[in-house]
């Protein structure tokens, strides 16, 4: 029995990196699947995780722009104005597009801050996924994890379930990758919930590894303050000047008188005090074990067991090779991005 460790998580890095290349070969001419989403759409110009692929062959590029123009015209003429009747007509036109090459343009136009657009996109992607589009399934997985709307995430999972069959289980590769690789806890939680909803029992091994994670928490701050006083003293010496003065001296036979030049210099004293204060704040972190309730909930749902937040107990149970949980089988990829064993 192979137990999942850091090396197992590392294997998912290879699988996740190779997935776009594989999907491109599985659906020639279509834009590559999306990169991982962030926490959801921000502004209209920011579509995290839905950037179009680099330009490919001229024919594929021309097809993309042709479909993009078609979808954009529908959006301008039917969806923008706010007229319910026009929106329904636009929805019917969008859903009537069956060519899988339109998946990328649909995402490019409809994914953004507009809730109605995103709801329509999920519906359209679900139809393309049921017709076998691997790219549409990849986008649905990203929406199931990264969209800011719980409703859209739930409908994306439902669309993935509806697109599955006895011969083709729900697509879950990208959600497994989020669970294995994401450093953002909320994205891992969403991936866990979606995988549990799709009854993806292969996720159990990863869920155990993500059940309790070590993190660093700011617990205090060391503050250092000190002051320095500078006592500065100086003298400014002016330019010497001379003044004449008469002197007298008594001598034999009388008093002698003479005139001499006496130097005169102006000297000014300066004194000041300067206070300098410094303050340094050094954060103090503590390593803590963070428990993830959503991960535990997914584990209970997938296994019917409850060992609480005890990864060791969960691993011990997995080592008994329970029939309902498939053995861990990491996916190995060739240099061309296809799974090992798949024909070139």
C-alpha positions as CSV (number, residue, x, y, z in Angstrom):
1,X,0.0,0.0,0.0
2,X,1.5,3.3,-1.0
3,X,0.8,6.1,1.4
4,X,0.3,9.7,0.0
5,X,3.2,11.9,1.0
6,X,4.7,15.1,-0.3
7,X,6.0,13.1,-3.2
8,X,2.5,12.1,-4.1
9,X,1.4,15.7,-4.0
10,X,4.3,16.4,-6.3
11,X,3.0,14.0,-8.9
12,X,-0.1,16.1,-9.2
13,X,2.2,19.0,-10.2
14,X,3.2,17.0,-13.2
15,X,-0.4,16.0,-14.0
16,X,-1.6,19.6,-13.6
17,X,1.1,21.1,-15.7
18,X,0.6,18.5,-18.5
19,X,-3.2,18.7,-18.6
20,X,-3.5,21.8,-21.0
21,X,-1.3,20.1,-23.6
22,X,-3.3,16.9,-23.4
23,X,-6.6,18.7,-23.7
24,X,-5.4,20.6,-26.7
25,X,-4.6,17.4,-28.5
26,X,-7.9,15.9,-27.4
27,X,-9.7,18.9,-29.0
28,X,-7.5,20.2,-31.9
29,X,-7.9,23.8,-32.7
30,X,-9.6,24.7,-29.5
31,X,-8.1,27.2,-27.0
32,X,-6.3,25.5,-24.1
33,X,-8.2,24.9,-20.8
34,X,-8.1,27.6,-18.2
35,X,-5.4,28.2,-15.7
36,X,-6.5,28.0,-12.0
37,X,-8.9,30.6,-10.9
38,X,-8.5,33.1,-8.1
39,X,-11.3,33.8,-5.7
40,X,-13.7,34.9,-8.4
41,X,-14.2,37.6,-11.0
42,X,-13.1,41.1,-10.1
43,X,-13.5,43.8,-12.6
44,X,-14.8,43.4,-16.1
45,X,-11.3,43.4,-17.7
46,X,-10.0,40.7,-15.3
47,X,-10.9,37.2,-16.1
48,X,-8.7,35.1,-13.9
49,X,-8.1,31.6,-15.2
50,X,-9.9,32.2,-18.5
51,X,-7.1,33.7,-20.6
52,X,-7.2,32.5,-24.2
53,X,-4.5,30.2,-25.5
54,X,-1.5,31.5,-27.4
55,X,-2.2,31.8,-31.1
56,X,-2.0,28.4,-32.8
57,X,-2.3,27.5,-36.5
58,X,-3.8,30.1,-38.7
59,X,-7.0,28.1,-39.3
60,X,-7.6,27.6,-35.6
61,X,-7.0,31.3,-35.0
62,X,-9.4,32.3,-37.7
63,X,-12.1,30.0,-36.3
64,X,-11.6,31.5,-32.9
65,X,-12.1,35.1,-34.1
66,X,-15.1,34.1,-36.2
67,X,-16.8,32.5,-33.3
68,X,-15.8,35.4,-31.0
69,X,-17.4,37.9,-33.4
70,X,-20.6,35.8,-33.5
71,X,-20.8,35.6,-29.7
72,X,-20.0,39.2,-29.2
73,X,-22.7,40.3,-31.6
74,X,-25.3,38.3,-29.7
75,X,-24.1,39.9,-26.5
76,X,-24.3,43.4,-27.9
77,X,-27.7,43.0,-29.6
78,X,-29.6,40.8,-27.2
79,X,-27.9,40.6,-23.7
80,X,-26.8,44.1,-22.9
81,X,-29.9,46.2,-23.0
82,X,-31.7,44.7,-20.0
83,X,-34.8,43.8,-22.0
84,X,-36.1,40.4,-20.8
85,X,-37.4,39.4,-24.2
86,X,-34.2,40.3,-25.9
87,X,-32.2,38.4,-23.3
88,X,-34.3,35.3,-23.8
89,X,-33.7,35.5,-27.5
90,X,-30.0,35.9,-26.9
91,X,-29.9,33.0,-24.5
92,X,-31.6,30.8,-27.1
93,X,-29.0,31.8,-29.7
94,X,-26.1,31.1,-27.3
95,X,-27.4,27.7,-26.4
96,X,-28.0,26.9,-30.1
97,X,-24.3,27.1,-30.8
98,X,-23.1,23.5,-30.9
99,X,-19.6,23.9,-32.4
100,X,-17.1,23.1,-29.6
101,X,-14.7,25.7,-31.1
102,X,-17.1,28.3,-29.6
103,X,-16.3,27.3,-26.0
104,X,-13.3,29.6,-25.7
105,X,-15.1,32.7,-27.2
106,X,-18.1,32.0,-25.0
107,X,-15.9,32.2,-21.9
108,X,-14.1,35.2,-23.3
109,X,-17.3,37.2,-23.7
110,X,-19.5,35.9,-20.8
111,X,-17.2,35.4,-17.9
112,X,-17.0,38.5,-15.8
113,X,-18.8,40.3,-13.0
114,X,-22.3,40.1,-14.6
115,X,-24.1,37.3,-12.7
116,X,-26.6,36.6,-15.5
117,X,-23.9,36.3,-18.0
118,X,-22.0,33.8,-15.9
119,X,-25.2,31.8,-15.2
120,X,-25.8,31.6,-19.0
121,X,-22.1,30.6,-19.5
122,X,-22.5,27.7,-17.0
123,X,-25.6,26.5,-18.9
124,X,-23.9,26.7,-22.2
125,X,-20.8,24.9,-21.0
126,X,-22.9,22.2,-19.5
127,X,-24.4,21.5,-23.0
128,X,-21.0,21.4,-24.6
129,X,-19.7,19.1,-21.9
130,X,-22.6,16.7,-22.5
131,X,-21.6,16.7,-26.1
132,X,-18.1,15.6,-25.1
133,X,-16.1,18.8,-25.0
134,X,-13.1,18.3,-22.7
135,X,-12.4,22.0,-22.8
136,X,-15.9,22.8,-21.5
137,X,-15.5,20.3,-18.7
138,X,-12.2,21.9,-17.7
139,X,-13.9,25.3,-17.5
140,X,-16.7,23.9,-15.5
141,X,-14.2,22.5,-13.0
142,X,-12.6,25.9,-12.6
143,X,-15.9,27.6,-12.1
144,X,-16.8,24.9,-9.5
145,X,-13.7,25.9,-7.5
146,X,-13.0,29.6,-8.3
147,X,-16.3,31.4,-9.0
148,X,-17.4,33.8,-6.3
149,X,-21.1,32.7,-6.5
150,X,-22.1,29.6,-4.5
151,X,-25.0,29.1,-6.9
152,X,-22.7,29.1,-10.0
153,X,-20.3,26.7,-8.3
154,X,-23.2,24.4,-7.5
155,X,-24.6,24.5,-11.0
156,X,-21.1,23.8,-12.4
157,X,-20.8,20.7,-10.3
158,X,-24.3,19.6,-11.4
159,X,-23.3,20.1,-15.1
160,X,-20.2,17.9,-14.6
161,X,-22.4,15.2,-13.1
162,X,-24.9,15.4,-15.9
163,X,-22.1,15.2,-18.5
164,X,-20.8,11.9,-17.0
165,X,-21.9,8.4,-17.8
166,X,-21.2,4.9,-16.8
167,X,-18.3,4.8,-19.4
168,X,-17.2,8.4,-18.7
169,X,-17.1,9.4,-15.0
170,X,-17.2,13.1,-14.1
171,X,-14.2,15.1,-15.0
172,X,-12.3,15.9,-11.8
173,X,-8.6,16.2,-12.7
174,X,-8.4,20.0,-12.2
175,X,-10.3,19.9,-8.9
176,X,-7.9,17.2,-7.7
177,X,-5.1,19.5,-8.7
178,X,-6.6,22.4,-6.8
179,X,-6.9,20.2,-3.7
180,X,-3.3,19.0,-4.0
181,X,-1.6,22.3,-5.0
182,X,-3.6,25.3,-3.9
183,X,-2.1,27.3,-1.0
184,X,-5.4,29.1,-0.5
185,X,-7.5,27.2,2.0
186,X,-10.9,28.4,0.7
187,X,-10.1,27.1,-2.8
188,X,-9.1,23.7,-1.3
189,X,-12.3,23.6,0.6
190,X,-14.4,24.3,-2.5
191,X,-12.5,21.6,-4.4
192,X,-13.2,19.2,-1.6
193,X,-16.9,20.0,-1.5
194,X,-17.2,19.6,-5.3
195,X,-15.3,16.3,-5.3
196,X,-17.5,14.9,-2.5
197,X,-20.6,16.0,-4.4
198,X,-19.3,14.1,-7.5
199,X,-18.5,11.0,-5.3
200,X,-14.8,11.1,-6.4
201,X,-13.4,8.6,-4.0
202,X,-9.9,9.0,-5.5
203,X,-9.8,12.3,-3.6
204,X,-9.8,10.6,-0.2
205,X,-6.0,10.2,-0.1
206,X,-5.5,13.9,-0.8
207,X,-8.2,14.9,1.6
208,X,-6.4,13.1,4.4
209,X,-3.2,15.1,3.6
210,X,-5.1,18.4,3.7
211,X,-7.2,17.7,6.8
212,X,-4.8,19.4,9.1
213,X,-2.1,21.7,7.7
214,X,0.8,23.4,9.3
215,X,0.6,27.2,9.0
216,X,2.3,30.2,10.6
217,X,0.2,32.6,12.7
218,X,1.2,36.1,13.9
219,X,0.9,35.9,17.7
220,X,2.9,38.9,18.9
221,X,5.3,41.6,17.9
222,X,8.6,42.7,19.5
223,X,8.8,46.4,19.7
224,X,12.2,48.1,20.2
225,X,12.5,51.8,20.9
226,X,15.4,54.0,21.7
227,X,16.3,57.7,21.8
228,X,19.6,59.4,21.3
229,X,20.4,63.0,22.4
230,X,23.1,65.0,20.6
231,X,24.6,68.0,22.4
232,X,26.1,70.2,19.7
233,X,28.4,73.1,20.7
234,X,30.4,75.4,18.3
235,X,32.1,78.8,18.0
236,X,32.1,81.1,15.1
237,X,35.2,83.4,14.8
238,X,34.8,86.6,12.9
239,X,37.4,88.4,10.8
240,X,40.1,90.2,12.9
241,X,40.0,94.0,12.9
242,X,42.5,96.5,14.4
243,X,41.9,99.7,16.4
244,X,44.3,102.3,17.4
245,X,45.0,103.0,21.0
246,X,47.3,105.5,22.8
247,X,49.5,104.4,25.6
248,X,51.6,106.4,28.1
249,X,54.6,105.4,30.1
250,X,56.4,107.4,32.8
251,X,60.2,107.7,32.4
252,X,63.1,109.8,33.4
253,X,62.4,113.4,32.6
254,X,58.7,113.0,31.9
255,X,55.8,110.9,30.4
256,X,56.2,109.2,27.0
257,X,53.1,108.8,24.7
258,X,52.8,106.3,21.8
259,X,50.1,105.0,19.5
260,X,49.7,101.2,18.8
261,X,47.3,98.9,16.8
262,X,45.3,96.4,18.9
263,X,43.7,93.4,17.2
264,X,39.9,92.8,17.8
265,X,38.1,89.5,17.0
266,X,34.3,88.8,17.5
267,X,33.6,85.2,18.7
268,X,30.1,83.8,18.9
269,X,29.2,80.7,20.9
270,X,26.5,78.2,19.6
271,X,24.9,75.4,21.6
272,X,21.9,73.1,20.7
273,X,20.5,69.8,21.6
274,X,19.0,67.3,19.0
275,X,16.8,64.3,20.0
276,X,16.7,61.2,17.7
277,X,14.1,58.5,18.3
278,X,14.1,55.1,16.6
279,X,11.3,52.4,16.8
280,X,11.6,48.9,15.4
281,X,8.7,46.3,15.2
282,X,9.6,42.7,14.7
283,X,6.7,40.2,14.1
284,X,6.7,37.0,16.1
285,X,5.2,34.0,14.4
286,X,4.1,30.7,15.8
287,X,3.7,27.4,13.9
288,X,0.2,26.1,14.4
289,X,-1.9,23.1,13.2
290,X,-5.0,24.4,11.3
291,X,-8.0,22.1,11.1
292,X,-10.3,22.3,8.0
293,X,-14.0,21.5,8.7
294,X,-14.9,21.4,5.0
295,X,-12.2,18.8,4.3
296,X,-13.5,16.6,7.2
297,X,-17.1,17.0,5.9
298,X,-16.0,15.8,2.5
299,X,-14.1,12.8,4.0
300,X,-17.2,11.8,6.0
301,X,-19.4,12.1,2.9
302,X,-17.1,10.0,0.7
303,X,-16.2,7.3,3.3
304,X,-19.0,7.1,5.8
305,X,-16.4,7.2,8.5
306,X,-15.5,9.8,11.1
307,X,-12.0,9.7,12.6
308,X,-12.1,13.4,13.3
309,X,-9.0,15.5,12.8
310,X,-6.7,12.6,13.2
311,X,-4.8,12.0,9.9
312,X,-2.9,9.1,11.5
313,X,-6.2,7.3,12.2
314,X,-7.4,8.0,8.7
315,X,-4.2,6.6,7.2
316,X,-4.4,3.5,9.4
317,X,-7.9,2.9,8.1
318,X,-6.8,3.4,4.4
319,X,-4.0,0.9,5.0
320,X,-6.6,-1.8,5.5
321,X,-7.5,-1.4,1.8
322,X,-11.2,-0.7,2.2
323,X,-13.1,-1.9,-0.9
324,X,-15.0,1.4,-1.4
325,X,-11.8,3.4,-1.7
326,X,-9.6,2.8,-4.8
327,X,-5.9,2.2,-4.2
328,X,-3.7,5.2,-4.8
329,X,-2.5,5.1,-8.4
330,X,-0.5,8.2,-9.4
331,X,-0.8,9.3,-13.0
332,X,2.5,9.5,-15.0
333,X,2.8,11.7,-18.0
334,X,5.0,11.4,-21.1
335,X,7.0,14.3,-22.4
336,X,4.2,15.2,-24.9
337,X,1.7,15.6,-22.1
338,X,-0.3,12.4,-22.7
339,X,-0.8,9.8,-20.0
340,X,1.5,6.9,-20.1
341,X,0.0,4.0,-22.0
342,X,-2.1,6.2,-24.3
343,X,-1.3,5.7,-28.0
344,X,0.5,8.6,-29.7
